Amino acid sequence: MGASSWPSAVELSDAKKKVAEMSGRDVGDVRVVISPYRICPLGAHIDHQAQLCSRQFAGEVKFRVDEEQLPSMHVKEKNYDWGSYARGALYALQKTGNKLCKGILGFISGSDGLDSSGLSSSAAVGIACLLALESANNLSMSPSENIELDKLIENSYLGLRNGILDQSAILLSKYGYLTLMDCKTKEHTFVSSSMLDGSKGPEGANKYKILLAFSGLKHCLKDNPGYNCRVAECQEAARILLCASGAQSVEPRLCEVEPSIFEAQKHKLKANLAKRAEHYFSENKRVIEGVKAWASGNLLEFGKLIAASGLSSIQNYECGCEPMIQLYEILMRTPGIFGARFSGAGFRGCCLAFVDADQADEATAFVQKEYAKAQPDLSSQALGGRVVMLCDAGDSACVI
């Protein structure tokens, strides 16, 4: 594991004790799955029984691992809860030809207040359930296979039309590196930075902290029509552009459209579709430029690109809402902030920012005060009145 403060030794011990009590086994027999929340600065987005309980949510989840799981949209009485991701994990494993005979007794414990906050807690839970079921049944899956399995949970079981960014960030990340993911080819590389060797970047930028600012508005993407609507708009834009270029038989995805085709044919798009495509192509440019800035240690330039991503999400992708946009604007005038943007889909949840480590405390106090003035009621609901959280990067999901 990398130099990460989560989970702490106390949190690990508490989780192990809880499972030992549930199962009647020794604490030393308990295995722990660590599945982190994801931060994406750019590119926005008993043997055969399973019994699970959660520190954050009430109730228990129970099901048999030898019974066929049906997608939620095919179940007459839909019951979406935190246990849907555990059932979805079983569904994904069954769908890909795996027969499970051993169940799990599990206790899911995340950081308080971070569920439905835009940090992909859903993907983290889905991956944790996959890793736990695989470990219990001696199934060996690569990170790439688990990325596709978690996509099955989200797409086929829950009906959310998302891609592979969240799962990839959680399963492929490496402490000390920026993970560059090509979601079309599914290839990834790790990008190191001179910022991590103790030196300052070319513009004199100090080491950074990751700052999370919470709006107090929570969301669950499977219940939000805005996300799937934006996906459909991107596909429609791709279809029109591909047809205009004589490639109507190609699957309508913007990644199949050359930037030159977009520039030549964008006049054929309705205003909203042109905005969605503009965000897509400009964000791809920002990712390429961001990798260069990160590798050279130029955190000032990296931050500017994050900020431009945030602005494009507002103006072109048209996600967010008044409190989220206010929070973004507050961050952009906060001392020490290099850049900020919405985290995740951006319709609710939180904003993320990179902040100069030497000014992190000052920035925290400023954001807390300014957001409380702008949204007094919502700020009191965010993490029990604490709007800001500072964190560091860590390693990918694993079983320990």
Long-range contacts (C-beta under 8 A, 24 or more apart in sequence): 1-34, 1-175, 1-394, 1-395, 1-398, 1-400, 2-174, 2-175, 2-176, 2-393, 2-394, 2-395, 3-175, 3-392, 3-394, 4-36, 4-175, 4-392, 4-393, 4-394, 4-395, 5-391, 5-392, 6-36, 6-111, 6-391, 6-394, 7-34, 7-109, 11-109, 14-109, 15-107, 15-109, 18-53, 18-55, 18-107, 18-109, 19-105, 19-106, 19-107, 22-51, 22-53, 22-105, 22-107, 23-105, 31-132, 31-135, 31-399, 31-400, 32-399, 32-400, 33-128, 33-131, 33-132, 33-135, 33-397, 33-398, 33-399, 33-400, 34-397, 34-398, 34-399, 34-400, 35-124, 35-125, 35-127, 35-128, 35-131, 35-170, 35-397, 36-124, 36-170, 36-173, 36-394, 36-395, 36-396, 36-397, 37-110, 37-111, 37-114, 37-119, 37-120, 37-121, 37-124, 37-170, 38-119, 38-120, 38-123, 38-124, 38-166, 38-169, 38-170, 38-173, 39-119, 39-169, 39-210, 39-343, 39-352, 39-391, 39-393, 40-165, 40-166, 40-169, 40-343, 40-344, 41-178, 41-290, 41-302, 41-306, 41-339, 41-341, 41-352, 41-354, 42-283, 42-286, 42-287, 42-290, 42-305, 42-306, 42-309, 43-165, 43-181, 43-283, 43-287, 44-283, 44-309, 44-313, 44-317, 44-341, 44-342, 44-344, 44-346, 45-165, 45-344, 45-345, 45-346, 46-103, 46-105, 47-101, 47-102, 47-103, 48-101, 48-102, 48-103, 49-103, 50-86, 50-90, 50-103, 50-104, 50-106, 50-133, 51-103, 51-104, 51-105, 51-106, 52-83, 52-86, 52-104, 52-105, 52-106, 52-107, 52-108, 52-129, 53-106, 53-107, 53-108, 54-82, 54-107, 54-108, 54-109, 55-107, 55-108, 55-109, 55-110, 56-82, 56-108, 56-109, 56-110, 56-112, 56-115, 57-81, 57-82, 57-115, 59-83, 61-86, 61-87, 63-87, 63-90, 64-103, 65-90, 65-100, 65-101, 65-102, 65-103, 65-133, 66-99, 66-100, 66-101, 68-94, 69-94, 69-157, 71-156, 71-157, 71-158, 71-159, 72-157, 72-158, 72-159, 73-159, 80-158, 80-220, 80-222, 80-223, 82-108, 82-115, 82-125, 84-157, 84-158, 85-122, 85-125, 85-126, 85-129, 85-153, 86-125, 86-129, 87-157, 88-126, 88-129, 88-152, 88-153, 88-154, 88-157, 88-158, 89-126, 89-129, 89-130, 89-133, 89-149, 89-153, 90-129, 90-133, 91-152, 91-153, 91-156, 91-157, 92-130, 92-149, 92-150, 92-152, 92-153, 92-156, 92-157, 93-130, 93-133, 93-134, 93-139, 93-149, 95-152, 95-156, 96-149, 96-152, 98-137, 98-139, 100-133, 100-137, 101-137, 102-136, 102-137, 103-136, 104-132, 104-133, 104-136, 106-132, 112-383, 112-384, 113-214, 113-382, 113-383, 113-384, 115-218, 116-218, 116-219, 116-220, 116-348, 116-349, 117-214, 117-218, 117-343, 117-349, 117-350, 118-219, 118-342, 118-343, 118-344, 118-345, 118-346, 118-348, 118-349, 118-350, 119-212, 119-343, 119-344, 119-349, 119-350, 120-166, 120-169, 120-170, 120-344, 122-154, 122-166, 122-220, 122-221, 123-150, 123-154, 123-166, 123-167, 123-170, 124-170, 124-397, 126-150, 126-153, 126-154, 126-167, 127-167, 127-170, 127-171, 127-397, 128-397, 131-397, 131-398, 131-399, 132-399, 135-399, 143-171, 143-172, 143-396, 144-186, 146-171, 147-171, 147-172, 147-186, 158-222, 159-222, 160-221, 160-222, 160-227, 160-228, 161-227, 161-228, 161-231, 161-232, 162-221, 162-227, 162-231, 166-344, 170-396, 170-397, 171-396, 171-397, 172-396, 173-393, 173-394, 173-395, 173-396, 174-395, 174-396, 175-393, 175-394, 175-395, 176-393, 178-291, 178-294, 180-287, 180-291, 183-255, 184-253, 184-255, 191-291, 191-294, 191-295, 192-295, 193-294, 193-295, 193-296, 193-297, 194-295, 194-296, 194-297, 195-294, 195-297, 195-299, 199-297, 200-297, 201-296, 201-297, 201-298, 201-299, 201-300, 202-296, 202-297, 202-298, 203-298, 203-299, 203-300, 203-301, 205-297, 205-298, 205-299, 205-300, 205-338, 205-356, 206-356, 206-357, 206-358, 207-357, 208-299, 208-338, 208-354, 208-355, 208-356, 208-357, 209-354, 209-355, 209-356, 209-357, 209-360, 209-390, 209-391, 209-392, 210-352, 210-353, 210-354, 210-355, 210-390, 210-391, 210-392, 210-393, 211-331, 211-337, 211-352, 211-353, 211-354, 211-355, 211-360, 211-363, 211-364, 211-367, 211-388, 211-389, 211-390, 212-343, 212-350, 212-351, 212-352, 212-353, 212-388, 212-389, 212-390, 212-391, 213-327, 213-330, 213-331, 213-340, 213-350, 213-351, 213-352, 213-353, 213-367, 213-371, 213-387, 213-388, 214-349, 214-350, 214-382, 214-383, 214-386, 214-387, 214-388, 214-389, 215-323, 215-324, 215-327, 215-348, 215-349, 215-350, 215-351, 215-375, 215-378, 215-382, 216-323, 216-375, 216-377, 216-378, 216-379, 216-380, 216-381, 216-382, 216-387, 217-321, 217-323, 217-324, 217-348, 217-349, 217-378, 218-348, 218-349, 219-345, 219-347, 219-348, 219-349, 221-344, 221-345, 221-347, 224-345, 224-347, 224-348, 226-319, 226-345, 226-347, 227-345, 227-347, 230-276, 230-317, 230-319, 233-272, 233-273, 233-276, 234-276, 234-277, 234-280, 236-273, 237-269, 237-273, 237-274, 237-276, 237-277, 238-277, 240-265, 240-268, 240-269, 240-273, 241-265, 241-266, 241-268, 241-269, 241-277, 244-268, 254-280, 254-281, 259-284, 272-318, 275-315, 275-316, 275-317, 275-318, 276-316, 276-317, 278-312, 278-316, 279-312, 279-313, 279-316, 279-317, 282-308, 282-312, 282-316, 283-309, 283-312, 299-338, 299-354, 300-338, 302-338, 302-339, 302-354, 303-337, 303-338, 303-339, 303-354, 304-338, 304-339, 305-339, 306-338, 306-339, 306-340, 306-341, 306-353, 306-354, 307-332, 307-339, 307-340, 307-341, 308-339, 309-339, 309-341, 310-339, 310-340, 310-341, 310-342, 310-351, 313-341, 313-342, 313-346, 317-346, 319-345, 319-346, 319-347, 320-346, 320-347, 321-347, 321-348, 323-374, 323-375, 323-378, 324-348, 324-349, 324-351, 326-371, 326-374, 326-375, 327-351, 327-367, 327-371, 327-374, 330-366, 330-367, 330-370, 330-371, 330-374, 331-367, 334-363, 334-366, 334-367, 334-370, 335-359, 335-362, 335-363, 335-366, 336-360, 336-362, 336-363, 337-363, 355-390, 360-390, 363-388, 364-388, 364-390
